[in-house]
Amino acid sequence: MKTQGRSRINDIFPILLFLVFTLSALGIVLMSVQIYQRILARSERSYDIETAAQYLTEKFRSHDENGSIEIQSFKGHNALLLTDTVKDEVYVTYIYTCNGYLRELYTAEASLDQCTEDSGTKILEMHDFIPRKLSDKLFELEFIDNKGEKLKTCLSLRSGGSQS
């Protein structure tokens, strides 16, 4: 009788061990899927806002010259003004939000009065963009996307700052 009992335990034990291993592996896979979904959702939420911040950081760095970056209103919207001089003609780039989009308007300064707030090229969907000049060499850019997510970034001029 003892031999039959041991025989049943010997037969059932590998099956139980396999079942425990399978359930553990399944639990780990399910937890990994949930973690992956959370990471993916977070990255999708912040994609537009982080892309806008990186884009404007590159624009800022490419215009880091004395007096070529200012904060100015464009047709009633907060705007970052970037100035270029090409063949003795002044060109301006206004970056602002209008009608739910971050927009960029690049035009000759002489023809600026012909532009409307819708003239700018749509870059990304964005609820608001608030540029601030904190000091002569320090700017803060705040982005608010259409879902209410906010991102602030501070950028410092490496040149001598604006001409005052």
C-alpha positions as CSV (number, residue, x, y, z in Angstrom):
1,M,0.0,0.0,0.0
2,K,2.9,2.4,0.8
3,T,4.3,1.6,-2.6
4,Q,1.1,2.6,-4.4
5,G,1.0,5.9,-2.5
6,R,4.6,6.8,-3.4
7,S,3.9,5.8,-6.9
8,R,1.0,8.3,-7.2
9,I,3.0,11.1,-5.7
10,N,5.9,10.3,-8.0
11,D,3.5,10.5,-10.9
12,I,1.7,13.7,-9.8
13,F,4.8,15.6,-8.6
14,P,6.3,16.3,-12.1
15,I,2.9,17.4,-13.4
16,L,2.4,19.8,-10.4
17,L,5.9,21.2,-10.9
18,F,5.3,21.8,-14.6
19,L,1.9,23.4,-13.7
20,V,3.6,25.8,-11.2
21,F,6.3,26.7,-13.7
22,T,3.7,27.3,-16.5
23,L,1.6,29.6,-14.2
24,S,4.7,31.5,-13.1
25,A,5.8,32.1,-16.7
26,L,2.3,33.1,-17.7
27,G,2.2,35.6,-14.7
28,I,5.5,37.1,-15.7
29,V,4.4,37.5,-19.4
30,L,1.1,39.2,-18.3
31,M,2.9,41.6,-16.0
32,S,5.4,42.4,-18.8
33,V,2.5,43.2,-21.2
34,Q,0.9,45.6,-18.7
35,I,4.3,47.4,-18.1
36,Y,4.9,47.7,-21.9
37,Q,1.4,49.1,-22.4
38,R,1.9,51.7,-19.7
39,I,5.2,52.8,-21.2
40,L,3.8,52.9,-24.7
41,A,0.8,55.0,-23.6
42,R,3.1,57.5,-21.7
43,S,5.4,57.8,-24.7
44,E,2.5,58.4,-27.1
45,R,1.1,61.1,-24.7
46,S,4.4,63.0,-24.6
47,Y,5.5,62.5,-28.3
48,D,4.1,65.8,-29.7
49,I,5.2,68.0,-26.8
50,E,8.7,66.5,-26.6
51,T,9.1,66.8,-30.4
52,A,8.1,70.4,-30.3
53,A,10.6,71.1,-27.5
54,Q,13.4,69.4,-29.4
55,Y,12.4,71.2,-32.6
56,L,12.5,74.6,-31.0
57,T,15.7,73.9,-29.1
58,E,17.4,73.2,-32.5
59,K,15.9,76.4,-34.0
60,F,17.1,78.3,-30.9
61,R,20.6,76.9,-31.2
62,S,20.8,77.7,-34.9
63,H,19.9,81.3,-34.2
64,D,22.2,81.8,-31.2
65,E,23.6,85.1,-32.3
66,N,23.7,88.5,-30.7
67,G,20.1,90.0,-31.0
68,S,18.6,87.4,-33.3
69,I,16.2,85.8,-30.7
70,E,13.4,87.8,-29.1
71,I,9.9,87.3,-27.6
72,Q,7.3,89.3,-29.5
73,S,3.6,89.2,-30.1
74,F,2.5,88.1,-33.6
75,K,-1.1,89.0,-34.5
76,G,-2.1,88.7,-30.8
77,H,-0.3,85.4,-30.2
78,N,2.8,84.8,-28.0
79,A,5.7,84.2,-30.4
80,L,9.3,83.4,-30.5
81,L,11.0,85.7,-33.1
82,L,14.1,84.5,-34.9
83,T,15.9,87.0,-37.2
84,D,18.2,86.2,-40.1
85,T,20.0,88.4,-42.5
86,V,20.5,87.0,-46.0
87,K,22.2,89.1,-48.7
88,D,21.5,92.3,-46.8
89,E,17.7,91.5,-46.5
90,V,16.2,90.7,-43.1
91,Y,14.1,87.6,-42.7
92,V,12.0,86.8,-39.7
93,T,10.7,83.5,-38.3
94,Y,7.7,83.6,-35.9
95,I,6.9,80.5,-34.0
96,Y,3.5,80.6,-32.3
97,T,0.3,78.7,-31.7
98,C,-2.9,79.4,-33.6
99,N,-6.1,77.3,-34.0
100,G,-4.7,74.3,-32.2
101,Y,-1.4,74.1,-34.0
102,L,2.2,75.2,-33.3
103,R,3.0,77.2,-36.4
104,E,6.1,78.6,-38.0
105,L,6.1,81.6,-40.3
106,Y,9.2,82.5,-42.2
107,T,9.1,85.6,-44.4
108,A,11.0,88.7,-45.4
109,E,10.6,91.4,-42.7
110,A,9.4,93.8,-45.5
111,S,6.4,91.6,-46.4
112,L,5.4,90.8,-42.8
113,D,2.4,93.1,-42.9
114,Q,0.8,91.0,-45.6
115,C,0.8,87.8,-43.4
116,T,-2.1,86.7,-41.4
117,E,-2.1,84.5,-38.3
118,D,-3.0,81.5,-40.5
119,S,0.0,82.1,-42.8
120,G,2.3,80.0,-40.7
121,T,3.1,76.4,-41.6
122,K,1.5,73.9,-39.2
123,I,4.2,72.0,-37.3
124,L,2.4,70.0,-34.6
125,E,-1.0,70.0,-32.8
126,M,-0.5,72.2,-29.8
127,H,-2.9,74.0,-27.4
128,D,-0.5,76.7,-26.4
129,F,3.1,77.8,-26.6
130,I,4.3,80.4,-24.1
131,P,7.8,81.8,-24.6
132,R,9.3,83.9,-21.8
133,K,12.5,85.9,-21.6
134,L,13.8,85.4,-18.0
135,S,17.0,87.4,-18.5
136,D,19.3,88.8,-21.2
137,K,20.6,85.3,-21.9
138,L,17.9,82.9,-20.5
139,F,14.6,81.9,-22.2
140,E,11.8,79.6,-20.9
141,L,9.6,77.8,-23.4
142,E,6.4,76.3,-22.1
143,F,4.4,73.9,-24.3
144,I,0.8,72.7,-23.5
145,D,-0.5,70.0,-25.8
146,N,-4.2,69.4,-26.6
147,K,-4.5,66.8,-23.8
148,G,-3.3,69.3,-21.2
149,E,0.2,67.9,-20.8
150,K,2.8,70.6,-20.0
151,L,6.5,70.8,-20.6
152,K,8.8,73.6,-19.8
153,T,12.4,74.0,-21.0
154,C,14.9,76.7,-20.3
155,L,17.4,77.6,-23.0
156,S,20.5,79.8,-22.6
157,L,22.1,81.9,-25.2
158,R,25.8,81.1,-25.7
159,S,26.4,84.4,-27.6
160,G,26.4,87.8,-25.9
161,G,22.6,88.0,-25.5
162,S,20.4,90.6,-27.1
163,Q,21.4,94.0,-28.0
164,S,19.9,96.5,-25.6
